[in-house]
Amino acid sequence: MKKILSSLVLILFLLSMGSCIIRTPVRHSGPKAPPPKTGYRSKAPRPGYVWAKGHWEWRRGRWVWVNGYWMRPRSGHRWVPGHYETRGGRDVWVPGHWQRIR
């Protein structure tokens, strides 16, 4: 009984301290969105290939441009281009991927 009472007192104390915690704003590792790409030219279609477009990546405290590239299509799949999505107030790069055609 003494252990239960001690545990209950400890729990109530910890719960009361929760309202005293000072919360600081969350800092993100990078700016909200990448800068616009300047001087970028789209690639001319290449027969029998699919273009994976270039994109920005946040590396070691700065934005770095990753060039696009050509790749051969996968049979029974379609290419879903990479894109940015906002998740939890941050812009996150969702890589391009092959999606099975149903």
Backbone atoms as SQL, in Angstrom:
CREATE TABLE atoms (id INTEGER PRIMARY KEY, chain TEXT, resi INTEGER, resn TEXT, atom TEXT, x REAL, y REAL, z REAL);
INSERT INTO atoms VALUES
  (1, 'A', 1, 'MET', 'N', 0.827, -1.196, 0.000),
  (2, 'A', 1, 'MET', 'CA', 0.000, 0.000, 0.000),
  (3, 'A', 1, 'MET', 'C', 0.871, 1.259, 0.000),
  (4, 'A', 2, 'LYS', 'N', 1.983, 1.180, 0.754),
  (5, 'A', 2, 'LYS', 'CA', 2.881, 2.324, 0.834),
  (6, 'A', 2, 'LYS', 'C', 3.512, 2.614, -0.539),
  (7, 'A', 3, 'LYS', 'N', 3.851, 1.555, -1.329),
  (8, 'A', 3, 'LYS', 'CA', 4.428, 1.726, -2.662),
  (9, 'A', 3, 'LYS', 'C', 3.430, 2.381, -3.609),
  (10, 'A', 4, 'ILE', 'N', 2.176, 1.958, -3.495),
  (11, 'A', 4, 'ILE', 'CA', 1.126, 2.526, -4.361),
  (12, 'A', 4, 'ILE', 'C', 0.942, 3.999, -4.055),
  (13, 'A', 5, 'LEU', 'N', 0.900, 4.355, -2.783),
  (14, 'A', 5, 'LEU', 'CA', 0.728, 5.747, -2.374),
  (15, 'A', 5, 'LEU', 'C', 1.920, 6.584, -2.831),
  (16, 'A', 6, 'SER', 'N', 3.136, 6.058, -2.670),
  (17, 'A', 6, 'SER', 'CA', 4.338, 6.781, -3.108),
  (18, 'A', 6, 'SER', 'C', 4.318, 6.983, -4.617),
  (19, 'A', 7, 'SER', 'N', 3.926, 5.963, -5.360),
  (20, 'A', 7, 'SER', 'CA', 3.844, 6.064, -6.819),
  (21, 'A', 7, 'SER', 'C', 2.815, 7.095, -7.237),
  (22, 'A', 8, 'LEU', 'N', 1.677, 7.097, -6.563),
  (23, 'A', 8, 'LEU', 'CA', 0.611, 8.058, -6.876),
  (24, 'A', 8, 'LEU', 'C', 1.080, 9.480, -6.621),
  (25, 'A', 9, 'VAL', 'N', 1.774, 9.705, -5.511),
  (26, 'A', 9, 'VAL', 'CA', 2.287, 11.042, -5.192),
  (27, 'A', 9, 'VAL', 'C', 3.300, 11.479, -6.254),
  (28, 'A', 10, 'LEU', 'N', 4.176, 10.562, -6.651),
  (29, 'A', 10, 'LEU', 'CA', 5.171, 10.872, -7.675),
  (30, 'A', 10, 'LEU', 'C', 4.501, 11.220, -9.002),
  (31, 'A', 11, 'ILE', 'N', 3.502, 10.455, -9.388),
  (32, 'A', 11, 'ILE', 'CA', 2.781, 10.718, -10.640),
  (33, 'A', 11, 'ILE', 'C', 2.108, 12.085, -10.606),
  (34, 'A', 12, 'LEU', 'N', 1.437, 12.405, -9.491),
  (35, 'A', 12, 'LEU', 'CA', 0.778, 13.707, -9.366),
  (36, 'A', 12, 'LEU', 'C', 1.792, 14.848, -9.412),
  (37, 'A', 13, 'PHE', 'N', 2.939, 14.652, -8.773),
  (38, 'A', 13, 'PHE', 'CA', 3.986, 15.665, -8.803),
  (39, 'A', 13, 'PHE', 'C', 4.479, 15.897, -10.229),
  (40, 'A', 14, 'LEU', 'N', 4.756, 14.816, -10.953),
  (41, 'A', 14, 'LEU', 'CA', 5.244, 14.939, -12.330),
  (42, 'A', 14, 'LEU', 'C', 4.210, 15.587, -13.239),
  (43, 'A', 15, 'LEU', 'N', 2.940, 15.255, -13.039),
  (44, 'A', 15, 'LEU', 'CA', 1.875, 15.876, -13.838),
  (45, 'A', 15, 'LEU', 'C', 1.794, 17.370, -13.558),
  (46, 'A', 16, 'SER', 'N', 1.951, 17.764, -12.305),
  (47, 'A', 16, 'SER', 'CA', 1.882, 19.195, -11.966),
  (48, 'A', 16, 'SER', 'C', 3.085, 19.939, -12.546),
  (49, 'A', 17, 'MET', 'N', 4.244, 19.279, -12.645),
  (50, 'A', 17, 'MET', 'CA', 5.436, 19.917, -13.198),
  (51, 'A', 17, 'MET', 'C', 5.331, 20.092, -14.708),
  (52, 'A', 18, 'GLY', 'N', 4.512, 19.274, -15.360),
  (53, 'A', 18, 'GLY', 'CA', 4.361, 19.379, -16.809),
  (54, 'A', 18, 'GLY', 'C', 3.875, 20.731, -17.255),
  (55, 'A', 19, 'SER', 'N', 3.064, 21.406, -16.401),
  (56, 'A', 19, 'SER', 'CA', 2.548, 22.723, -16.771),
  (57, 'A', 19, 'SER', 'C', 3.598, 23.809, -16.574),
  (58, 'A', 20, 'CYS', 'N', 4.711, 23.493, -15.905),
  (59, 'A', 20, 'CYS', 'CA', 5.764, 24.472, -15.655),
  (60, 'A', 20, 'CYS', 'C', 6.880, 24.427, -16.693),
  (61, 'A', 21, 'ILE', 'N', 6.826, 23.474, -17.598),
  (62, 'A', 21, 'ILE', 'CA', 7.885, 23.336, -18.594),
  (63, 'A', 21, 'ILE', 'C', 7.819, 24.490, -19.579),
  (64, 'A', 22, 'ILE', 'N', 8.962, 25.097, -19.842),
  (65, 'A', 22, 'ILE', 'CA', 9.029, 26.189, -20.815),
  (66, 'A', 22, 'ILE', 'C', 9.331, 25.583, -22.170),
  (67, 'A', 23, 'ARG', 'N', 8.490, 25.868, -23.117),
  (68, 'A', 23, 'ARG', 'CA', 8.662, 25.319, -24.460),
  (69, 'A', 23, 'ARG', 'C', 9.314, 26.367, -25.358),
  (70, 'A', 24, 'THR', 'N', 10.340, 25.952, -26.081),
  (71, 'A', 24, 'THR', 'CA', 11.002, 26.844, -27.018),
  (72, 'A', 24, 'THR', 'C', 10.532, 26.517, -28.428),
  (73, 'A', 25, 'PRO', 'N', 10.529, 27.493, -29.317),
  (74, 'A', 25, 'PRO', 'CA', 10.101, 27.209, -30.686),
  (75, 'A', 25, 'PRO', 'C', 11.027, 26.195, -31.357),
  (76, 'A', 26, 'VAL', 'N', 10.453, 25.385, -32.217),
  (77, 'A', 26, 'VAL', 'CA', 11.215, 24.379, -32.945),
  (78, 'A', 26, 'VAL', 'C', 11.950, 25.065, -34.087),
  (79, 'A', 27, 'ARG', 'N', 13.220, 24.744, -34.244),
  (80, 'A', 27, 'ARG', 'CA', 14.004, 25.294, -35.353),
  (81, 'A', 27, 'ARG', 'C', 14.219, 24.217, -36.382),
  (82, 'A', 28, 'HIS', 'N', 13.968, 24.565, -37.618),
  (83, 'A', 28, 'HIS', 'CA', 14.148, 23.609, -38.710),
  (84, 'A', 28, 'HIS', 'C', 15.582, 23.684, -39.207),
  (85, 'A', 29, 'SER', 'N', 16.041, 22.600, -39.794),
  (86, 'A', 29, 'SER', 'CA', 17.419, 22.541, -40.269),
  (87, 'A', 29, 'SER', 'C', 17.625, 23.336, -41.559),
  (88, 'A', 30, 'GLY', 'N', 16.557, 23.715, -42.226),
  (89, 'A', 30, 'GLY', 'CA', 16.694, 24.444, -43.477),
  (90, 'A', 30, 'GLY', 'C', 15.544, 25.406, -43.669),
  (91, 'A', 31, 'PRO', 'N', 15.645, 26.266, -44.669),
  (92, 'A', 31, 'PRO', 'CA', 14.536, 27.169, -44.961),
  (93, 'A', 31, 'PRO', 'C', 13.305, 26.390, -45.396),
  (94, 'A', 32, 'LYS', 'N', 12.160, 27.059, -45.354),
  (95, 'A', 32, 'LYS', 'CA', 10.898, 26.393, -45.667),
  (96, 'A', 32, 'LYS', 'C', 10.887, 25.784, -47.061),
  (97, 'A', 33, 'ALA', 'N', 11.392, 26.491, -48.026),
  (98, 'A', 33, 'ALA', 'CA', 11.350, 25.971, -49.408),
  (99, 'A', 33, 'ALA', 'C', 12.693, 26.217, -50.085),
  (100, 'A', 34, 'PRO', 'N', 13.036, 25.395, -51.057),
  (101, 'A', 34, 'PRO', 'CA', 14.295, 25.607, -51.776),
  (102, 'A', 34, 'PRO', 'C', 14.206, 26.818, -52.690),
  (103, 'A', 35, 'PRO', 'N', 15.347, 27.386, -53.046),
  (104, 'A', 35, 'PRO', 'CA', 15.334, 28.534, -53.957),
  (105, 'A', 35, 'PRO', 'C', 14.930, 28.107, -55.362),
  (106, 'A', 36, 'PRO', 'N', 14.490, 29.053, -56.193),
  (107, 'A', 36, 'PRO', 'CA', 14.161, 28.689, -57.576),
  (108, 'A', 36, 'PRO', 'C', 15.440, 28.357, -58.335),
  (109, 'A', 37, 'LYS', 'N', 15.349, 27.425, -59.242),
  (110, 'A', 37, 'LYS', 'CA', 16.499, 27.055, -60.069),
  (111, 'A', 37, 'LYS', 'C', 16.598, 28.064, -61.201),
  (112, 'A', 38, 'THR', 'N', 17.762, 28.674, -61.343),
  (113, 'A', 38, 'THR', 'CA', 17.946, 29.655, -62.413),
  (114, 'A', 38, 'THR', 'C', 18.795, 29.044, -63.524),
  (115, 'A', 39, 'GLY', 'N', 18.532, 29.432, -64.738),
  (116, 'A', 39, 'GLY', 'CA', 19.302, 28.955, -65.881),
  (117, 'A', 39, 'GLY', 'C', 19.041, 27.490, -66.216),
  (118, 'A', 40, 'TYR', 'N', 17.922, 26.955, -65.762),
  (119, 'A', 40, 'TYR', 'CA', 17.603, 25.544, -66.008),
  (120, 'A', 40, 'TYR', 'C', 16.870, 25.404, -67.330),
  (121, 'A', 41, 'ARG', 'N', 17.307, 24.462, -68.148),
  (122, 'A', 41, 'ARG', 'CA', 16.634, 24.190, -69.413),
  (123, 'A', 41, 'ARG', 'C', 16.052, 22.787, -69.374),
  (124, 'A', 42, 'SER', 'N', 14.833, 22.640, -69.870),
  (125, 'A', 42, 'SER', 'CA', 14.248, 21.303, -69.921),
  (126, 'A', 42, 'SER', 'C', 14.945, 20.498, -71.020),
  (127, 'A', 43, 'LYS', 'N', 14.971, 19.200, -70.847),
  (128, 'A', 43, 'LYS', 'CA', 15.646, 18.318, -71.794),
  (129, 'A', 43, 'LYS', 'C', 14.699, 17.927, -72.923),
  (130, 'A', 44, 'ALA', 'N', 15.262, 17.803, -74.122),
  (131, 'A', 44, 'ALA', 'CA', 14.470, 17.360, -75.268),
  (132, 'A', 44, 'ALA', 'C', 14.135, 15.880, -75.088),
  (133, 'A', 45, 'PRO', 'N', 12.958, 15.462, -75.527),
  (134, 'A', 45, 'PRO', 'CA', 12.585, 14.049, -75.385),
  (135, 'A', 45, 'PRO', 'C', 13.604, 13.130, -76.043),
  (136, 'A', 46, 'ARG', 'N', 13.881, 12.023, -75.402),
  (137, 'A', 46, 'ARG', 'CA', 14.805, 11.023, -75.922),
  (138, 'A', 46, 'ARG', 'C', 14.008, 9.735, -76.123),
  (139, 'A', 47, 'PRO', 'N', 13.837, 9.291, -77.353),
  (140, 'A', 47, 'PRO', 'CA', 13.012, 8.109, -77.614),
  (141, 'A', 47, 'PRO', 'C', 13.456, 6.886, -76.795),
  (142, 'A', 48, 'GLY', 'N', 12.498, 6.220, -76.180),
  (143, 'A', 48, 'GLY', 'CA', 12.779, 5.010, -75.422),
  (144, 'A', 48, 'GLY', 'C', 13.283, 5.247, -74.007),
  (145, 'A', 49, 'TYR', 'N', 13.275, 6.514, -73.524),
  (146, 'A', 49, 'TYR', 'CA', 13.746, 6.840, -72.178),
  (147, 'A', 49, 'TYR', 'C', 12.741, 7.726, -71.448),
  (148, 'A', 50, 'VAL', 'N', 12.886, 7.785, -70.133),
  (149, 'A', 50, 'VAL', 'CA', 12.053, 8.641, -69.284),
  (150, 'A', 50, 'VAL', 'C', 12.983, 9.600, -68.558),
  (151, 'A', 51, 'TRP', 'N', 12.582, 10.870, -68.431),
  (152, 'A', 51, 'TRP', 'CA', 13.400, 11.890, -67.772),
  (153, 'A', 51, 'TRP', 'C', 13.016, 12.008, -66.293),
  (154, 'A', 52, 'ALA', 'N', 13.989, 11.837, -65.402),
  (155, 'A', 52, 'ALA', 'CA', 13.807, 12.093, -63.967),
  (156, 'A', 52, 'ALA', 'C', 14.333, 13.498, -63.722),
  (157, 'A', 53, 'LYS', 'N', 13.436, 14.437, -63.422),
  (158, 'A', 53, 'LYS', 'CA', 13.840, 15.839, -63.320),
  (159, 'A', 53, 'LYS', 'C', 14.766, 16.081, -62.122),
  (160, 'A', 54, 'GLY', 'N', 15.563, 17.139, -62.240),
  (161, 'A', 54, 'GLY', 'CA', 16.447, 17.534, -61.155),
  (162, 'A', 54, 'GLY', 'C', 15.653, 18.136, -60.003),
  (163, 'A', 55, 'HIS', 'N', 16.299, 18.275, -58.848),
  (164, 'A', 55, 'HIS', 'CA', 15.619, 18.813, -57.671),
  (165, 'A', 55, 'HIS', 'C', 16.639, 19.342, -56.661),
  (166, 'A', 56, 'TRP', 'N', 16.149, 20.118, -55.704),
  (167, 'A', 56, 'TRP', 'CA', 16.978, 20.645, -54.633),
  (168, 'A', 56, 'TRP', 'C', 17.019, 19.657, -53.481),
  (169, 'A', 57, 'GLU', 'N', 18.185, 19.538, -52.832),
  (170, 'A', 57, 'GLU', 'CA', 18.329, 18.753, -51.601),
  (171, 'A', 57, 'GLU', 'C', 19.040, 19.610, -50.569),
  (172, 'A', 58, 'TRP', 'N', 18.639, 19.476, -49.298),
  (173, 'A', 58, 'TRP', 'CA', 19.277, 20.207, -48.215),
  (174, 'A', 58, 'TRP', 'C', 20.417, 19.342, -47.685),
  (175, 'A', 59, 'ARG', 'N', 21.655, 19.791, -47.876),
  (176, 'A', 59, 'ARG', 'CA', 22.838, 19.033, -47.454),
  (177, 'A', 59, 'ARG', 'C', 23.790, 19.939, -46.687),
  (178, 'A', 60, 'ARG', 'N', 24.155, 19.493, -45.498),
  (179, 'A', 60, 'ARG', 'CA', 25.165, 20.195, -44.687),
  (180, 'A', 60, 'ARG', 'C', 24.903, 21.689, -44.566),
  (181, 'A', 61, 'GLY', 'N', 23.662, 22.041, -44.311),
  (182, 'A', 61, 'GLY', 'CA', 23.309, 23.436, -44.053),
  (183, 'A', 61, 'GLY', 'C', 23.098, 24.317, -45.257),
  (184, 'A', 62, 'ARG', 'N', 22.956, 23.716, -46.441),
  (185, 'A', 62, 'ARG', 'CA', 22.678, 24.544, -47.623),
  (186, 'A', 62, 'ARG', 'C', 21.938, 23.731, -48.674),
  (187, 'A', 63, 'TRP', 'N', 21.263, 24.447, -49.598),
  (188, 'A', 63, 'TRP', 'CA', 20.559, 23.789, -50.700),
  (189, 'A', 63, 'TRP', 'C', 21.551, 23.432, -51.792),
  (190, 'A', 64, 'VAL', 'N', 21.448, 22.228, -52.331),
  (191, 'A', 64, 'VAL', 'CA', 22.310, 21.748, -53.410),
  (192, 'A', 64, 'VAL', 'C', 21.410, 21.230, -54.532),
  (193, 'A', 65, 'TRP', 'N', 21.717, 21.626, -55.767),
  (194, 'A', 65, 'TRP', 'CA', 20.940, 21.171, -56.915),
  (195, 'A', 65, 'TRP', 'C', 21.427, 19.793, -57.355),
  (196, 'A', 66, 'VAL', 'N', 20.496, 18.855, -57.523),
  (197, 'A', 66, 'VAL', 'CA', 20.797, 17.511, -58.020),
  (198, 'A', 66, 'VAL', 'C', 20.262, 17.444, -59.450),
  (199, 'A', 67, 'ASN', 'N', 21.140, 17.199, -60.405),
  (200, 'A', 67, 'ASN', 'CA', 20.737, 17.186, -61.812),
  (201, 'A', 67, 'ASN', 'C', 19.795, 16.022, -62.131),
  (202, 'A', 68, 'GLY', 'N', 18.951, 16.236, -63.123),
  (203, 'A', 68, 'GLY', 'CA', 18.073, 15.176, -63.617),
  (204, 'A', 68, 'GLY', 'C', 18.854, 14.203, -64.483),
  (205, 'A', 69, 'TYR', 'N', 18.183, 13.133, -64.892),
  (206, 'A', 69, 'TYR', 'CA', 18.851, 12.114, -65.708),
  (207, 'A', 69, 'TYR', 'C', 17.827, 11.307, -66.500),
  (208, 'A', 70, 'TRP', 'N', 18.314, 10.670, -67.568),
  (209, 'A', 70, 'TRP', 'CA', 17.485, 9.795, -68.398),
  (210, 'A', 70, 'TRP', 'C', 17.578, 8.374, -67.872),
  (211, 'A', 71, 'MET', 'N', 16.492, 7.623, -67.997),
  (212, 'A', 71, 'MET', 'CA', 16.508, 6.215, -67.603),
  (213, 'A', 71, 'MET', 'C', 15.552, 5.442, -68.512),
  (214, 'A', 72, 'ARG', 'N', 15.814, 4.160, -68.625),
  (215, 'A', 72, 'ARG', 'CA', 14.947, 3.301, -69.438),
  (216, 'A', 72, 'ARG', 'C', 13.671, 2.999, -68.668),
  (217, 'A', 73, 'PRO', 'N', 12.535, 2.970, -69.356),
  (218, 'A', 73, 'PRO', 'CA', 11.275, 2.630, -68.687),
  (219, 'A', 73, 'PRO', 'C', 11.263, 1.188, -68.194),
  (220, 'A', 74, 'ARG', 'N', 10.495, 0.942, -67.147),
  (221, 'A', 74, 'ARG', 'CA', 10.307, -0.422, -66.633),
  (222, 'A', 74, 'ARG', 'C', 9.009, -0.964, -67.191),
  (223, 'A', 75, 'SER', 'N', 9.051, -2.164, -67.683),
  (224, 'A', 75, 'SER', 'CA', 7.873, -2.797, -68.255),
  (225, 'A', 75, 'SER', 'C', 6.774, -2.926, -67.197),
  (226, 'A', 76, 'GLY', 'N', 5.552, -2.545, -67.560),
  (227, 'A', 76, 'GLY', 'CA', 4.411, -2.655, -66.653),
  (228, 'A', 76, 'GLY', 'C', 4.364, -1.596, -65.570),
  (229, 'A', 77, 'HIS', 'N', 5.167, -0.532, -65.708),
  (230, 'A', 77, 'HIS', 'CA', 5.215, 0.540, -64.715),
  (231, 'A', 77, 'HIS', 'C', 5.130, 1.899, -65.400),
  (232, 'A', 78, 'ARG', 'N', 4.780, 2.907, -64.623),
  (233, 'A', 78, 'ARG', 'CA', 4.831, 4.291, -65.109),
  (234, 'A', 78, 'ARG', 'C', 5.660, 5.095, -64.114),
  (235, 'A', 79, 'TRP', 'N', 6.336, 6.128, -64.597),
  (236, 'A', 79, 'TRP', 'CA', 7.192, 6.963, -63.765),
  (237, 'A', 79, 'TRP', 'C', 6.364, 8.049, -63.084),
  (238, 'A', 80, 'VAL', 'N', 6.459, 8.133, -61.767),
  (239, 'A', 80, 'VAL', 'CA', 5.826, 9.199, -60.987),
  (240, 'A', 80, 'VAL', 'C', 6.947, 10.165, -60.623),
  (241, 'A', 81, 'PRO', 'N', 6.924, 11.397, -61.175),
  (242, 'A', 81, 'PRO', 'CA', 8.017, 12.342, -60.927),
  (243, 'A', 81, 'PRO', 'C', 8.139, 12.718, -59.455),
  (244, 'A', 82, 'GLY', 'N', 9.366, 13.033, -59.037),
  (245, 'A', 82, 'GLY', 'CA', 9.599, 13.523, -57.687),
  (246, 'A', 82, 'GLY', 'C', 8.941, 14.885, -57.506),
  (247, 'A', 83, 'HIS', 'N', 8.597, 15.218, -56.276),
  (248, 'A', 83, 'HIS', 'CA', 7.930, 16.484, -55.994),
  (249, 'A', 83, 'HIS', 'C', 8.090, 16.824, -54.510),
  (250, 'A', 84, 'TYR', 'N', 7.820, 18.075, -54.188),
  (251, 'A', 84, 'TYR', 'CA', 7.853, 18.505, -52.794),
  (252, 'A', 84, 'TYR', 'C', 6.455, 18.442, -52.202),
  (253, 'A', 85, 'GLU', 'N', 6.374, 17.996, -50.942),
  (254, 'A', 85, 'GLU', 'CA', 5.133, 17.996, -50.166),
  (255, 'A', 85, 'GLU', 'C', 5.421, 18.694, -48.850),
  (256, 'A', 86, 'THR', 'N', 4.438, 19.402, -48.322),
  (257, 'A', 86, 'THR', 'CA', 4.592, 20.021, -47.016),
  (258, 'A', 86, 'THR', 'C', 4.110, 19.035, -45.968),
  (259, 'A', 87, 'ARG', 'N', 5.004, 18.680, -45.046),
  (260, 'A', 87, 'ARG', 'CA', 4.697, 17.749, -43.963),
  (261, 'A', 87, 'ARG', 'C', 5.158, 18.366, -42.655),
  (262, 'A', 88, 'GLY', 'N', 4.237, 18.572, -41.741),
  (263, 'A', 88, 'GLY', 'CA', 4.607, 19.148, -40.452),
  (264, 'A', 88, 'GLY', 'C', 5.223, 20.533, -40.578),
  (265, 'A', 89, 'GLY', 'N', 4.777, 21.319, -41.543),
  (266, 'A', 89, 'GLY', 'CA', 5.289, 22.669, -41.723),
  (267, 'A', 89, 'GLY', 'C', 6.610, 22.746, -42.470),
  (268, 'A', 90, 'ARG', 'N', 7.095, 21.615, -42.984),
  (269, 'A', 90, 'ARG', 'CA', 8.356, 21.583, -43.713),
  (270, 'A', 90, 'ARG', 'C', 8.122, 21.043, -45.112),
  (271, 'A', 91, 'ASP', 'N', 8.880, 21.556, -46.070),
  (272, 'A', 91, 'ASP', 'CA', 8.824, 21.023, -47.425),
  (273, 'A', 91, 'ASP', 'C', 9.775, 19.839, -47.512),
  (274, 'A', 92, 'VAL', 'N', 9.231, 18.700, -47.917),
  (275, 'A', 92, 'VAL', 'CA', 9.996, 17.452, -47.972),
  (276, 'A', 92, 'VAL', 'C', 9.994, 16.942, -49.406),
  (277, 'A', 93, 'TRP', 'N', 11.168, 16.539, -49.887),
  (278, 'A', 93, 'TRP', 'CA', 11.281, 15.985, -51.236),
  (279, 'A', 93, 'TRP', 'C', 10.799, 14.536, -51.223),
  (280, 'A', 94, 'VAL', 'N', 9.844, 14.231, -52.088),
  (281, 'A', 94, 'VAL', 'CA', 9.370, 12.862, -52.286),
  (282, 'A', 94, 'VAL', 'C', 10.000, 12.392, -53.591),
  (283, 'A', 95, 'PRO', 'N', 10.941, 11.438, -53.524),
  (284, 'A', 95, 'PRO', 'CA', 11.651, 11.019, -54.736),
  (285, 'A', 95, 'PRO', 'C', 10.717, 10.416, -55.779),
  (286, 'A', 96, 'GLY', 'N', 11.109, 10.564, -57.043),
  (287, 'A', 96, 'GLY', 'CA', 10.369, 9.912, -58.115),
  (288, 'A', 96, 'GLY', 'C', 10.472, 8.397, -57.953),
  (289, 'A', 97, 'HIS', 'N', 9.474, 7.709, -58.476),
  (290, 'A', 97, 'HIS', 'CA', 9.471, 6.247, -58.328),
  (291, 'A', 97, 'HIS', 'C', 8.619, 5.610, -59.428),
  (292, 'A', 98, 'TRP', 'N', 8.855, 4.318, -59.616),
  (293, 'A', 98, 'TRP', 'CA', 8.082, 3.559, -60.587),
  (294, 'A', 98, 'TRP', 'C', 6.847, 3.010, -59.904),
  (295, 'A', 99, 'GLN', 'N', 5.696, 3.191, -60.570),
  (296, 'A', 99, 'GLN', 'CA', 4.423, 2.687, -60.031),
  (297, 'A', 99, 'GLN', 'C', 3.876, 1.637, -61.004),
  (298, 'A', 100, 'ARG', 'N', 3.508, 0.501, -60.439),
  (299, 'A', 100, 'ARG', 'CA', 2.973, -0.589, -61.265),
  (300, 'A', 100, 'ARG', 'C', 1.654, -0.144, -61.902),
  (301, 'A', 101, 'ILE', 'N', 1.491, -0.447, -63.183),
  (302, 'A', 101, 'ILE', 'CA', 0.247, -0.162, -63.896),
  (303, 'A', 101, 'ILE', 'C', -0.708, -1.324, -63.641),
  (304, 'A', 102, 'ARG', 'N', -1.890, -1.012, -63.191),
  (305, 'A', 102, 'ARG', 'CA', -2.860, -2.067, -62.856),
  (306, 'A', 102, 'ARG', 'C', -3.748, -2.389, -64.008);
